[in-house]
Every structure is written in structure tokens, then in C-alpha cells.
């Protein structure tokens, strides 16, 4: 991921809203789309710092509702193509433990909302 100077209010790849003048952490595809819209400067400021454990957990948790039974093997592991899709969306490849913890947190939150 790279840091880009925001020209508008934008949501970066970590889910945070960045005001104009702020530094947004963006993956390549998101950056291209926002540059085309004029929402961020065309040139990156630099490399984004590594995500904290909390940022990684939050990013993985956001993807959990989009996963389906077909994204997993019979052994309960993510399929390779799903892992690649998630890595492309997040800008990092989550570990199996991170996926499991996010799934458990999501299930717990959903059971509390029922």
C-alpha cells in the first residue's frame, strides 16, 4: 500500500475516513479509481507503514460477511483463489488465525444482534 494526499474526504483501504490534505493508505486499484475521480493526488507520497494488529483485524473483519461456504476447503482452510482475492483487496495476506478470529468475532456480533 502507498500513502496518497487526499484532495476530498476519502475512505482509505483501512476503512478510515481521511479529510482533504490528509494521508490515505490506498491499494493500487483503489488509488487508480480515486486519482481518476480527482479525489487524491496522482503521485503517492510514499509507502504506507505496516498495519497494526488492530488495523489488520478490522480489515479482515470487514471481508468476513462477503465470504461464502465455497471459499473454504472441506478442511476449513481458505481456497487459494479466495486467499489471493482477499490479499488483493486488503493489500496483505491474512493468516488462517486472523481469518478464524475475524469469523468468530463476526459470528459473536451477529448472535448479539439477533
Biopython code that builds the backbone (N, CA, C, O; Angstrom):
import numpy as np
from Bio.PDB.StructureBuilder import StructureBuilder

atoms = [
    (1, "UNK", "N", (0.837, -1.174, 0.000)),
    (1, "UNK", "CA", (0.000, 0.000, 0.000)),
    (1, "UNK", "C", (0.880, 1.235, 0.000)),
    (1, "UNK", "O", (2.019, 1.224, 0.467)),
    (2, "UNK", "N", (0.312, 2.289, -0.538)),
    (2, "UNK", "CA", (1.009, 3.568, -0.619)),
    (2, "UNK", "C", (0.178, 4.639, 0.077)),
    (2, "UNK", "O", (-1.029, 4.485, 0.265)),
    (3, "UNK", "N", (0.841, 5.718, 0.453)),
    (3, "UNK", "CA", (0.158, 6.877, 1.015)),
    (3, "UNK", "C", (-0.103, 7.883, -0.096)),
    (3, "UNK", "O", (0.785, 8.172, -0.898)),
    (4, "UNK", "N", (-1.319, 8.415, -0.144)),
    (4, "UNK", "CA", (-1.702, 9.427, -1.118)),
    (4, "UNK", "C", (-2.296, 10.615, -0.379)),
    (4, "UNK", "O", (-2.991, 10.443, 0.623)),
    (5, "UNK", "N", (-2.028, 11.813, -0.865)),
    (5, "UNK", "CA", (-2.604, 13.029, -0.288)),
    (5, "UNK", "C", (-4.044, 13.152, -0.765)),
    (5, "UNK", "O", (-4.304, 13.162, -1.969)),
    (6, "UNK", "N", (-4.977, 13.244, 0.170)),
    (6, "UNK", "CA", (-6.398, 13.358, -0.154)),
    (6, "UNK", "C", (-6.728, 14.790, -0.582)),
    (6, "UNK", "O", (-6.274, 15.754, 0.035)),
    (7, "UNK", "N", (-7.512, 14.912, -1.630)),
    (7, "UNK", "CA", (-7.998, 16.213, -2.087)),
    (7, "UNK", "C", (-9.453, 16.426, -1.663)),
    (7, "UNK", "O", (-9.916, 17.561, -1.544)),
    (8, "UNK", "N", (-10.158, 15.334, -1.442)),
    (8, "UNK", "CA", (-11.528, 15.327, -0.939)),
    (8, "UNK", "C", (-11.543, 14.454, 0.311)),
    (8, "UNK", "O", (-10.524, 13.869, 0.679)),
    (9, "UNK", "N", (-12.686, 14.370, 0.954)),
    (9, "UNK", "CA", (-12.863, 13.376, 2.007)),
    (9, "UNK", "C", (-12.913, 12.013, 1.317)),
    (9, "UNK", "O", (-13.752, 11.789, 0.445)),
    (10, "UNK", "N", (-12.026, 11.112, 1.703)),
    (10, "UNK", "CA", (-11.996, 9.784, 1.104)),
    (10, "UNK", "C", (-11.918, 8.723, 2.195)),
    (10, "UNK", "O", (-11.463, 8.991, 3.307)),
    (11, "UNK", "N", (-12.360, 7.534, 1.868)),
    (11, "UNK", "CA", (-12.204, 6.393, 2.764)),
    (11, "UNK", "C", (-11.024, 5.591, 2.255)),
    (11, "UNK", "O", (-10.998, 5.172, 1.098)),
    (12, "UNK", "N", (-10.038, 5.378, 3.132)),
    (12, "UNK", "CA", (-8.854, 4.657, 2.669)),
    (12, "UNK", "C", (-9.054, 3.152, 2.799)),
    (12, "UNK", "O", (-10.116, 2.687, 3.211)),
    (13, "UNK", "N", (-8.025, 2.406, 2.444)),
    (13, "UNK", "CA", (-8.130, 0.947, 2.408)),
    (13, "UNK", "C", (-8.252, 0.315, 3.787)),
    (13, "UNK", "O", (-8.578, -0.866, 3.899)),
    (14, "UNK", "N", (-7.994, 1.090, 4.841)),
    (14, "UNK", "CA", (-8.158, 0.567, 6.198)),
    (14, "UNK", "C", (-9.554, 0.854, 6.734)),
    (14, "UNK", "O", (-9.893, 0.435, 7.841)),
    (15, "UNK", "N", (-10.372, 1.571, 5.947)),
    (15, "UNK", "CA", (-11.728, 1.901, 6.363)),
    (15, "UNK", "C", (-11.840, 3.241, 7.057)),
    (15, "UNK", "O", (-12.943, 3.653, 7.414)),
    (16, "UNK", "N", (-10.739, 3.928, 7.257)),
    (16, "UNK", "CA", (-10.761, 5.239, 7.921)),
    (16, "UNK", "C", (-11.095, 6.329, 6.909)),
    (16, "UNK", "O", (-10.718, 6.249, 5.740)),
    (17, "UNK", "N", (-11.811, 7.350, 7.380)),
    (17, "UNK", "CA", (-12.105, 8.497, 6.535)),
    (17, "UNK", "C", (-10.992, 9.516, 6.705)),
    (17, "UNK", "O", (-10.600, 9.844, 7.825)),
    (18, "UNK", "N", (-10.492, 10.010, 5.587)),
    (18, "UNK", "CA", (-9.358, 10.933, 5.576)),
    (18, "UNK", "C", (-9.842, 12.262, 5.004)),
    (18, "UNK", "O", (-10.395, 12.294, 3.905)),
    (19, "UNK", "N", (-9.639, 13.368, 5.738)),
    (19, "UNK", "CA", (-10.071, 14.673, 5.231)),
    (19, "UNK", "C", (-9.113, 15.204, 4.174)),
    (19, "UNK", "O", (-8.004, 14.688, 4.036)),
    (20, "UNK", "N", (-9.519, 16.227, 3.425)),
    (20, "UNK", "CA", (-8.608, 16.834, 2.445)),
    (20, "UNK", "C", (-7.299, 17.252, 3.116)),
    (20, "UNK", "O", (-7.293, 17.833, 4.202)),
    (21, "UNK", "N", (-6.207, 16.944, 2.448)),
    (21, "UNK", "CA", (-4.887, 17.248, 2.995)),
    (21, "UNK", "C", (-4.296, 16.119, 3.808)),
    (21, "UNK", "O", (-3.098, 16.124, 4.092)),
    (22, "UNK", "N", (-5.121, 15.140, 4.192)),
    (22, "UNK", "CA", (-4.655, 14.005, 4.980)),
    (22, "UNK", "C", (-3.996, 12.953, 4.114)),
    (22, "UNK", "O", (-4.033, 13.025, 2.885)),
    (23, "UNK", "N", (-3.396, 11.982, 4.764)),
    (23, "UNK", "CA", (-2.712, 10.893, 4.068)),
    (23, "UNK", "C", (-3.565, 9.634, 4.109)),
    (23, "UNK", "O", (-3.849, 9.094, 5.178)),
    (24, "UNK", "N", (-3.966, 9.179, 2.938)),
    (24, "UNK", "CA", (-4.812, 7.992, 2.818)),
    (24, "UNK", "C", (-3.953, 6.789, 2.423)),
    (24, "UNK", "O", (-3.155, 6.871, 1.490)),
    (25, "UNK", "N", (-4.120, 5.665, 3.140)),
    (25, "UNK", "CA", (-3.455, 4.408, 2.791)),
    (25, "UNK", "C", (-4.315, 3.727, 1.732)),
    (25, "UNK", "O", (-5.463, 3.364, 1.990)),
    (26, "UNK", "N", (-3.745, 3.558, 0.532)),
    (26, "UNK", "CA", (-4.535, 3.005, -0.565)),
    (26, "UNK", "C", (-3.802, 1.884, -1.284)),
    (26, "UNK", "O", (-2.594, 1.956, -1.511)),
    (27, "UNK", "N", (-4.559, 0.840, -1.640)),
    (27, "UNK", "CA", (-4.000, -0.187, -2.509)),
    (27, "UNK", "C", (-4.016, 0.369, -3.930)),
    (27, "UNK", "O", (-4.639, 1.400, -4.185)),
    (28, "UNK", "N", (-3.343, -0.299, -4.846)),
    (28, "UNK", "CA", (-3.147, 0.208, -6.198)),
    (28, "UNK", "C", (-4.464, 0.465, -6.933)),
    (28, "UNK", "O", (-4.646, 1.530, -7.524)),
    (29, "UNK", "N", (-5.381, -0.504, -6.898)),
    (29, "UNK", "CA", (-6.643, -0.369, -7.631)),
    (29, "UNK", "C", (-7.495, 0.775, -7.097)),
    (29, "UNK", "O", (-8.070, 1.537, -7.874)),
    (30, "UNK", "N", (-7.578, 0.897, -5.772)),
    (30, "UNK", "CA", (-8.364, 1.971, -5.168)),
    (30, "UNK", "C", (-7.747, 3.321, -5.500)),
    (30, "UNK", "O", (-8.458, 4.279, -5.805)),
    (31, "UNK", "N", (-6.419, 3.393, -5.439)),
    (31, "UNK", "CA", (-5.732, 4.642, -5.759)),
    (31, "UNK", "C", (-6.027, 5.080, -7.193)),
    (31, "UNK", "O", (-6.304, 6.254, -7.442)),
    (32, "UNK", "N", (-5.968, 4.138, -8.132)),
    (32, "UNK", "CA", (-6.252, 4.479, -9.531)),
    (32, "UNK", "C", (-7.653, 5.062, -9.685)),
    (32, "UNK", "O", (-7.845, 6.054, -10.387)),
    (33, "UNK", "N", (-8.621, 4.446, -9.029)),
    (33, "UNK", "CA", (-10.004, 4.926, -9.125)),
    (33, "UNK", "C", (-10.148, 6.321, -8.512)),
    (33, "UNK", "O", (-10.822, 7.183, -9.078)),
    (34, "UNK", "N", (-9.518, 6.542, -7.363)),
    (34, "UNK", "CA", (-9.633, 7.848, -6.706)),
    (34, "UNK", "C", (-8.857, 8.932, -7.444)),
    (34, "UNK", "O", (-9.278, 10.089, -7.458)),
    (35, "UNK", "N", (-7.740, 8.579, -8.051)),
    (35, "UNK", "CA", (-6.988, 9.536, -8.878)),
    (35, "UNK", "C", (-7.848, 9.948, -10.076)),
    (35, "UNK", "O", (-7.921, 11.129, -10.414)),
    (36, "UNK", "N", (-8.494, 8.978, -10.712)),
    (36, "UNK", "CA", (-9.346, 9.264, -11.873)),
    (36, "UNK", "C", (-10.496, 10.204, -11.507)),
    (36, "UNK", "O", (-10.941, 10.999, -12.335)),
    (37, "UNK", "N", (-10.970, 10.108, -10.270)),
    (37, "UNK", "CA", (-12.060, 10.967, -9.802)),
    (37, "UNK", "C", (-11.560, 12.313, -9.303)),
    (37, "UNK", "O", (-12.356, 13.212, -9.030)),
    (38, "UNK", "N", (-10.238, 12.456, -9.183)),
    (38, "UNK", "CA", (-9.671, 13.698, -8.665)),
    (38, "UNK", "C", (-9.760, 13.812, -7.156)),
    (38, "UNK", "O", (-9.655, 14.908, -6.605)),
    (39, "UNK", "N", (-9.953, 12.675, -6.477)),
    (39, "UNK", "CA", (-10.122, 12.679, -5.023)),
    (39, "UNK", "C", (-8.800, 12.640, -4.262)),
    (39, "UNK", "O", (-8.739, 13.054, -3.104)),
    (40, "UNK", "N", (-7.738, 12.144, -4.907)),
    (40, "UNK", "CA", (-6.406, 12.112, -4.307)),
    (40, "UNK", "C", (-5.394, 12.560, -5.358)),
    (40, "UNK", "O", (-5.661, 12.497, -6.558)),
    (41, "UNK", "N", (-4.226, 13.017, -4.892)),
    (41, "UNK", "CA", (-3.166, 13.407, -5.817)),
    (41, "UNK", "C", (-2.699, 12.179, -6.596)),
    (41, "UNK", "O", (-2.772, 11.052, -6.105)),
    (42, "UNK", "N", (-2.222, 12.414, -7.807)),
    (42, "UNK", "CA", (-1.846, 11.311, -8.695)),
    (42, "UNK", "C", (-0.603, 10.565, -8.227)),
    (42, "UNK", "O", (-0.505, 9.353, -8.422)),
    (43, "UNK", "N", (0.322, 11.247, -7.629)),
    (43, "UNK", "CA", (1.569, 10.613, -7.204)),
    (43, "UNK", "C", (1.509, 10.242, -5.729)),
    (43, "UNK", "O", (1.094, 11.062, -4.909)),
    (44, "UNK", "N", (1.910, 9.033, -5.376)),
    (44, "UNK", "CA", (1.921, 8.656, -3.961)),
    (44, "UNK", "C", (2.983, 9.455, -3.197)),
    (44, "UNK", "O", (4.003, 9.859, -3.756)),
    (45, "UNK", "N", (2.717, 9.668, -1.922)),
    (45, "UNK", "CA", (3.669, 10.351, -1.044)),
    (45, "UNK", "C", (4.804, 9.401, -0.705)),
    (45, "UNK", "O", (5.961, 9.810, -0.607)),
    (46, "UNK", "N", (4.469, 8.139, -0.527)),
    (46, "UNK", "CA", (5.452, 7.125, -0.180)),
    (46, "UNK", "C", (4.766, 5.835, 0.204)),
    (46, "UNK", "O", (3.555, 5.685, 0.039)),
    (47, "UNK", "N", (5.547, 4.905, 0.718)),
    (47, "UNK", "CA", (4.990, 3.631, 1.159)),
    (47, "UNK", "C", (4.237, 3.821, 2.475)),
    (47, "UNK", "O", (4.666, 4.573, 3.350)),
    (48, "UNK", "N", (3.126, 3.137, 2.594)),
    (48, "UNK", "CA", (2.359, 3.185, 3.835)),
    (48, "UNK", "C", (3.052, 2.322, 4.878)),
    (48, "UNK", "O", (3.603, 1.272, 4.549)),
    (49, "UNK", "N", (3.027, 2.757, 6.131)),
    (49, "UNK", "CA", (3.609, 1.918, 7.177)),
    (49, "UNK", "C", (2.804, 0.634, 7.331)),
    (49, "UNK", "O", (1.634, 0.571, 6.955)),
    (50, "UNK", "N", (3.432, -0.364, 7.875)),
    (50, "UNK", "CA", (2.742, -1.641, 8.099)),
    (50, "UNK", "C", (1.538, -1.426, 9.007)),
    (50, "UNK", "O", (1.556, -0.580, 9.901)),
    (51, "UNK", "N", (0.500, -2.203, 8.763)),
    (51, "UNK", "CA", (-0.707, -2.106, 9.579)),
    (51, "UNK", "C", (-0.459, -2.670, 10.973)),
    (51, "UNK", "O", (0.295, -3.628, 11.148)),
    (52, "UNK", "N", (-1.104, -2.061, 11.954)),
    (52, "UNK", "CA", (-1.046, -2.597, 13.317)),
    (52, "UNK", "C", (-1.915, -3.852, 13.373)),
    (52, "UNK", "O", (-2.682, -4.123, 12.449)),
    (53, "UNK", "N", (-1.791, -4.610, 14.451)),
    (53, "UNK", "CA", (-2.623, -5.808, 14.619)),
    (53, "UNK", "C", (-4.102, -5.450, 14.601)),
    (53, "UNK", "O", (-4.905, -6.170, 14.009)),
    (54, "UNK", "N", (-4.473, -4.334, 15.248)),
    (54, "UNK", "CA", (-5.873, -3.914, 15.278)),
    (54, "UNK", "C", (-6.367, -3.533, 13.881)),
    (54, "UNK", "O", (-7.492, -3.869, 13.510)),
    (55, "UNK", "N", (-5.530, -2.829, 13.101)),
    (55, "UNK", "CA", (-5.913, -2.461, 11.745)),
    (55, "UNK", "C", (-6.078, -3.695, 10.865)),
    (55, "UNK", "O", (-6.997, -3.763, 10.049)),
    (56, "UNK", "N", (-5.184, -4.670, 11.032)),
    (56, "UNK", "CA", (-5.293, -5.916, 10.269)),
    (56, "UNK", "C", (-6.598, -6.628, 10.623)),
    (56, "UNK", "O", (-7.318, -7.083, 9.734)),
    (57, "UNK", "N", (-6.903, -6.726, 11.919)),
    (57, "UNK", "CA", (-8.120, -7.406, 12.371)),
    (57, "UNK", "C", (-9.355, -6.706, 11.799)),
    (57, "UNK", "O", (-10.266, -7.363, 11.297)),
    (58, "UNK", "N", (-9.383, -5.380, 11.874)),
    (58, "UNK", "CA", (-10.522, -4.623, 11.364)),
    (58, "UNK", "C", (-10.695, -4.836, 9.871)),
    (58, "UNK", "O", (-11.817, -5.015, 9.396)),
    (59, "UNK", "N", (-9.596, -4.818, 9.126)),
    (59, "UNK", "CA", (-9.664, -5.010, 7.671)),
    (59, "UNK", "C", (-10.190, -6.399, 7.321)),
    (59, "UNK", "O", (-11.026, -6.537, 6.428)),
    (60, "UNK", "N", (-9.708, -7.424, 8.014)),
    (60, "UNK", "CA", (-10.161, -8.798, 7.751)),
    (60, "UNK", "C", (-11.631, -8.944, 8.144)),
    (60, "UNK", "O", (-12.403, -9.586, 7.431)),
    (61, "UNK", "N", (-12.017, -8.356, 9.269)),
    (61, "UNK", "CA", (-13.393, -8.447, 9.749)),
    (61, "UNK", "C", (-14.379, -7.876, 8.726)),
    (61, "UNK", "O", (-15.488, -8.391, 8.586)),
    (62, "UNK", "N", (-13.988, -6.828, 8.017)),
    (62, "UNK", "CA", (-14.869, -6.225, 7.009)),
    (62, "UNK", "C", (-15.145, -7.174, 5.841)),
    (62, "UNK", "O", (-16.180, -7.057, 5.185)),
    (63, "UNK", "N", (-14.233, -8.109, 5.576)),
    (63, "UNK", "CA", (-14.414, -9.029, 4.458)),
    (63, "UNK", "C", (-15.194, -10.282, 4.828)),
    (63, "UNK", "O", (-15.692, -10.978, 3.943)),
    (64, "UNK", "N", (-15.309, -10.579, 6.098)),
    (64, "UNK", "CA", (-15.965, -11.821, 6.540)),
    (64, "UNK", "C", (-17.385, -11.962, 5.994)),
    (64, "UNK", "O", (-17.735, -13.048, 5.532)),
    (65, "UNK", "N", (-18.226, -10.914, 6.024)),
    (65, "UNK", "CA", (-19.596, -11.106, 5.511)),
    (65, "UNK", "C", (-19.658, -11.472, 4.033)),
    (65, "UNK", "O", (-20.657, -12.031, 3.581)),
    (66, "UNK", "N", (-18.612, -11.166, 3.274)),
    (66, "UNK", "CA", (-18.599, -11.470, 1.842)),
    (66, "UNK", "C", (-18.126, -12.887, 1.539)),
    (66, "UNK", "O", (-18.207, -13.326, 0.391)),
    (67, "UNK", "N", (-17.635, -13.609, 2.539)),
    (67, "UNK", "CA", (-17.164, -14.971, 2.317)),
    (67, "UNK", "C", (-18.349, -15.928, 2.268)),
    (67, "UNK", "O", (-19.361, -15.725, 2.939)),
    (68, "UNK", "N", (-18.202, -16.970, 1.463)),
    (68, "UNK", "CA", (-19.254, -17.984, 1.375)),
    (68, "UNK", "C", (-18.636, -19.354, 1.639)),
    (68, "UNK", "O", (-17.415, -19.487, 1.709)),
    (69, "UNK", "N", (-19.467, -20.347, 1.782)),
    (69, "UNK", "CA", (-19.006, -21.710, 2.052)),
    (69, "UNK", "C", (-18.069, -22.198, 0.952)),
    (69, "UNK", "O", (-17.151, -22.974, 1.218)),
    (70, "UNK", "N", (-18.295, -21.748, -0.281)),
    (70, "UNK", "CA", (-17.447, -22.156, -1.400)),
    (70, "UNK", "C", (-16.042, -21.573, -1.359)),
    (70, "UNK", "O", (-15.171, -21.999, -2.118)),
    (71, "UNK", "N", (-15.814, -20.601, -0.477)),
    (71, "UNK", "CA", (-14.481, -20.002, -0.344)),
    (71, "UNK", "C", (-13.553, -20.848, 0.520)),
    (71, "UNK", "O", (-12.367, -20.542, 0.647)),
    (72, "UNK", "N", (-14.092, -21.913, 1.113)),
    (72, "UNK", "CA", (-13.317, -22.740, 2.033)),
    (72, "UNK", "C", (-13.206, -24.169, 1.516)),
    (72, "UNK", "O", (-14.078, -24.648, 0.792)),
    (73, "UNK", "N", (-12.132, -24.837, 1.893)),
    (73, "UNK", "CA", (-11.962, -26.257, 1.591)),
    (73, "UNK", "C", (-12.755, -27.057, 2.609)),
    (73, "UNK", "O", (-13.273, -26.493, 3.573)),
    (74, "UNK", "N", (-12.855, -28.364, 2.406)),
    (74, "UNK", "CA", (-13.545, -29.213, 3.380)),
    (74, "UNK", "C", (-12.815, -29.226, 4.722)),
    (74, "UNK", "O", (-13.420, -29.487, 5.762)),
    (75, "UNK", "N", (-11.521, -28.946, 4.693)),
    (75, "UNK", "CA", (-10.745, -28.896, 5.935)),
    (75, "UNK", "C", (-10.909, -27.559, 6.655)),
    (75, "UNK", "O", (-10.354, -27.370, 7.738)),
    (76, "UNK", "N", (-11.668, -26.627, 6.065)),
    (76, "UNK", "CA", (-11.920, -25.348, 6.716)),
    (76, "UNK", "C", (-10.893, -24.272, 6.411)),
    (76, "UNK", "O", (-10.914, -23.205, 7.023)),
    (77, "UNK", "N", (-10.000, -24.537, 5.479)),
    (77, "UNK", "CA", (-8.995, -23.544, 5.102)),
    (77, "UNK", "C", (-9.499, -22.750, 3.892)),
    (77, "UNK", "O", (-10.318, -23.244, 3.117)),
    (78, "UNK", "N", (-9.013, -21.539, 3.739)),
    (78, "UNK", "CA", (-9.389, -20.745, 2.575)),
    (78, "UNK", "C", (-8.822, -21.367, 1.313)),
    (78, "UNK", "O", (-7.690, -21.850, 1.303)),
    (79, "UNK", "N", (-9.603, -21.352, 0.262)),
    (79, "UNK", "CA", (-9.114, -21.798, -1.041)),
    (79, "UNK", "C", (-8.075, -20.792, -1.540)),
    (79, "UNK", "O", (-8.114, -19.619, -1.168)),
    (80, "UNK", "N", (-7.157, -21.249, -2.376)),
    (80, "UNK", "CA", (-6.062, -20.409, -2.870)),
    (80, "UNK", "C", (-6.587, -19.171, -3.596)),
    (80, "UNK", "O", (-6.079, -18.069, -3.392)),
    (81, "UNK", "N", (-7.605, -19.350, -4.445)),
    (81, "UNK", "CA", (-8.129, -18.207, -5.192)),
    (81, "UNK", "C", (-8.796, -17.194, -4.264)),
    (81, "UNK", "O", (-8.740, -15.991, -4.517)),
    (82, "UNK", "N", (-9.422, -17.672, -3.201)),
    (82, "UNK", "CA", (-10.029, -16.778, -2.219)),
    (82, "UNK", "C", (-8.936, -16.015, -1.473)),
    (82, "UNK", "O", (-9.057, -14.814, -1.233)),
    (83, "UNK", "N", (-7.878, -16.721, -1.114)),
    (83, "UNK", "CA", (-6.755, -16.089, -0.413)),
    (83, "UNK", "C", (-6.147, -14.980, -1.284)),
    (83, "UNK", "O", (-5.819, -13.905, -0.783)),
    (84, "UNK", "N", (-5.998, -15.246, -2.586)),
    (84, "UNK", "CA", (-5.453, -14.226, -3.496)),
    (84, "UNK", "C", (-6.394, -13.028, -3.600)),
    (84, "UNK", "O", (-5.946, -11.881, -3.608)),
    (85, "UNK", "N", (-7.695, -13.295, -3.679)),
    (85, "UNK", "CA", (-8.686, -12.216, -3.777)),
    (85, "UNK", "C", (-8.653, -11.341, -2.524)),
    (85, "UNK", "O", (-8.702, -10.114, -2.612)),
    (86, "UNK", "N", (-8.570, -11.979, -1.365)),
    (86, "UNK", "CA", (-8.513, -11.237, -0.104)),
    (86, "UNK", "C", (-7.223, -10.428, -0.018)),
    (86, "UNK", "O", (-7.242, -9.264, 0.384)),
    (87, "UNK", "N", (-6.115, -11.036, -0.391)),
    (87, "UNK", "CA", (-4.824, -10.331, -0.348)),
    (87, "UNK", "C", (-4.844, -9.114, -1.258)),
    (87, "UNK", "O", (-4.308, -8.065, -0.901)),
    (88, "UNK", "N", (-5.456, -9.243, -2.432)),
    (88, "UNK", "CA", (-5.539, -8.109, -3.359)),
    (88, "UNK", "C", (-6.414, -6.999, -2.783)),
    (88, "UNK", "O", (-6.100, -5.818, -2.929)),
    (89, "UNK", "N", (-7.508, -7.379, -2.131)),
    (89, "UNK", "CA", (-8.416, -6.385, -1.562)),
    (89, "UNK", "C", (-7.815, -5.680, -0.354)),
    (89, "UNK", "O", (-8.028, -4.483, -0.161)),
    (90, "UNK", "N", (-7.064, -6.416, 0.457)),
    (90, "UNK", "CA", (-6.532, -5.855, 1.693)),
    (90, "UNK", "C", (-5.138, -5.249, 1.549)),
    (90, "UNK", "O", (-4.759, -4.357, 2.308)),
    (91, "UNK", "N", (-4.386, -5.737, 0.579)),
    (91, "UNK", "CA", (-3.008, -5.290, 0.464)),
    (91, "UNK", "C", (-2.056, -6.123, 1.306)),
    (91, "UNK", "O", (-0.863, -5.829, 1.371)),
    (92, "UNK", "N", (-2.572, -7.154, 1.946)),
    (92, "UNK", "CA", (-1.751, -8.107, 2.697)),
    (92, "UNK", "C", (-2.503, -9.424, 2.746)),
    (92, "UNK", "O", (-3.717, -9.465, 2.550)),
    (93, "UNK", "N", (-1.771, -10.500, 3.009)),
    (93, "UNK", "CA", (-2.403, -11.812, 3.100)),
    (93, "UNK", "C", (-2.616, -12.159, 4.566)),
    (93, "UNK", "O", (-1.651, -12.367, 5.302)),
    (94, "UNK", "N", (-3.880, -12.224, 4.997)),
    (94, "UNK", "CA", (-4.132, -12.565, 6.396)),
    (94, "UNK", "C", (-3.795, -14.028, 6.681)),
    (94, "UNK", "O", (-3.886, -14.891, 5.808)),
    (95, "UNK", "N", (-3.407, -14.275, 7.914)),
    (95, "UNK", "CA", (-3.116, -15.646, 8.327)),
    (95, "UNK", "C", (-4.432, -16.387, 8.573)),
    (95, "UNK", "O", (-5.489, -15.768, 8.695)),
    (96, "UNK", "N", (-4.355, -17.710, 8.644)),
    (96, "UNK", "CA", (-5.545, -18.500, 8.962)),
    (96, "UNK", "C", (-6.089, -18.112, 10.334)),
    (96, "UNK", "O", (-7.304, -18.067, 10.529)),
    (97, "UNK", "N", (-5.198, -17.830, 11.285)),
    (97, "UNK", "CA", (-5.643, -17.421, 12.616)),
    (97, "UNK", "C", (-6.388, -16.089, 12.572)),
    (97, "UNK", "O", (-7.368, -15.905, 13.294)),
    (98, "UNK", "N", (-5.932, -15.154, 11.728)),
    (98, "UNK", "CA", (-6.623, -13.868, 11.600)),
    (98, "UNK", "C", (-8.007, -14.057, 10.991)),
    (98, "UNK", "O", (-8.969, -13.425, 11.428)),
    (99, "UNK", "N", (-8.112, -14.919, 9.988)),
    (99, "UNK", "CA", (-9.412, -15.206, 9.368)),
    (99, "UNK", "C", (-10.346, -15.852, 10.390)),
    (99, "UNK", "O", (-11.512, -15.473, 10.507)),
    (100, "UNK", "N", (-9.824, -16.826, 11.124)),
    (100, "UNK", "CA", (-10.627, -17.532, 12.131)),
    (100, "UNK", "C", (-11.112, -16.567, 13.214)),
    (100, "UNK", "O", (-12.283, -16.593, 13.590)),
    (101, "UNK", "N", (-10.208, -15.714, 13.717)),
    (101, "UNK", "CA", (-10.574, -14.761, 14.774)),
    (101, "UNK", "C", (-11.622, -13.766, 14.273)),
    (101, "UNK", "O", (-12.555, -13.426, 15.000)),
    (102, "UNK", "N", (-11.470, -13.306, 13.044)),
    (102, "UNK", "CA", (-12.448, -12.377, 12.478)),
    (102, "UNK", "C", (-13.799, -13.059, 12.301)),
    (102, "UNK", "O", (-14.838, -12.461, 12.581)),
    (103, "UNK", "N", (-13.792, -14.310, 11.837)),
    (103, "UNK", "CA", (-15.036, -15.057, 11.685)),
    (103, "UNK", "C", (-15.743, -15.260, 13.011)),
    (103, "UNK", "O", (-16.964, -15.124, 13.099)),
    (104, "UNK", "N", (-14.978, -15.584, 14.042)),
    (104, "UNK", "CA", (-15.563, -15.760, 15.373)),
    (104, "UNK", "C", (-16.124, -14.450, 15.909)),
    (104, "UNK", "O", (-17.203, -14.437, 16.502)),
    (105, "UNK", "N", (-15.398, -13.336, 15.706)),
    (105, "UNK", "CA", (-15.869, -12.027, 16.167)),
    (105, "UNK", "C", (-17.148, -11.629, 15.431)),
    (105, "UNK", "O", (-18.072, -11.073, 16.025)),
    (106, "UNK", "N", (-17.187, -11.922, 14.126)),
    (106, "UNK", "CA", (-18.371, -11.607, 13.335)),
    (106, "UNK", "C", (-19.567, -12.430, 13.814)),
    (106, "UNK", "O", (-20.662, -11.895, 13.990)),
    (107, "UNK", "N", (-19.356, -13.727, 14.023)),
    (107, "UNK", "CA", (-20.442, -14.602, 14.487)),
    (107, "UNK", "C", (-20.954, -14.152, 15.858)),
    (107, "UNK", "O", (-22.160, -14.144, 16.105)),
    (108, "UNK", "N", (-20.039, -13.782, 16.736)),
    (108, "UNK", "CA", (-20.438, -13.317, 18.069)),
    (108, "UNK", "C", (-21.261, -12.024, 17.965)),
    (108, "UNK", "O", (-22.270, -11.868, 18.652)),
    (109, "UNK", "N", (-20.821, -11.103, 17.102)),
    (109, "UNK", "CA", (-21.553, -9.843, 16.917)),
    (109, "UNK", "C", (-22.942, -10.107, 16.333)),
    (109, "UNK", "O", (-23.912, -9.458, 16.725)),
    (110, "UNK", "N", (-23.042, -11.060, 15.394)),
    (110, "UNK", "CA", (-24.322, -11.372, 14.783)),
    (110, "UNK", "C", (-25.269, -12.037, 15.770)),
    (110, "UNK", "O", (-26.472, -11.776, 15.747)),
    (111, "UNK", "N", (-24.738, -12.897, 16.639)),
    (111, "UNK", "CA", (-25.598, -13.558, 17.628)),
    (111, "UNK", "C", (-26.097, -12.576, 18.672)),
    (111, "UNK", "O", (-27.166, -12.765, 19.254)),
    (112, "UNK", "N", (-25.327, -11.534, 18.905)),
    (112, "UNK", "CA", (-25.750, -10.490, 19.839)),
    (112, "UNK", "C", (-26.799, -9.563, 19.262)),
    (112, "UNK", "O", (-27.511, -8.887, 20.004)),
    (113, "UNK", "N", (-26.901, -9.527, 17.930)),
    (113, "UNK", "CA", (-27.875, -8.665, 17.253)),
    (113, "UNK", "C", (-29.191, -9.373, 16.988)),
    (113, "UNK", "O", (-30.149, -8.755, 16.526)),
    (114, "UNK", "N", (-29.243, -10.670, 17.280)),
    (114, "UNK", "CA", (-30.460, -11.442, 16.971)),
    (114, "UNK", "C", (-31.522, -11.275, 18.016)),
    (114, "UNK", "O", (-32.600, -11.859, 17.900)),
]
sb = StructureBuilder()
sb.init_structure("model")
sb.init_model(0)
sb.init_chain("A")
sb.init_seg("    ")
for serial, (resi, resn, name, xyz) in enumerate(atoms, 1):
    if name == "N":
        sb.init_residue(resn, " ", resi, " ")
    sb.init_atom(name, np.array(xyz, "f"), 0.0, 1.0, " ", f" {name:<3s}", serial, name[0])
structure = sb.get_structure()
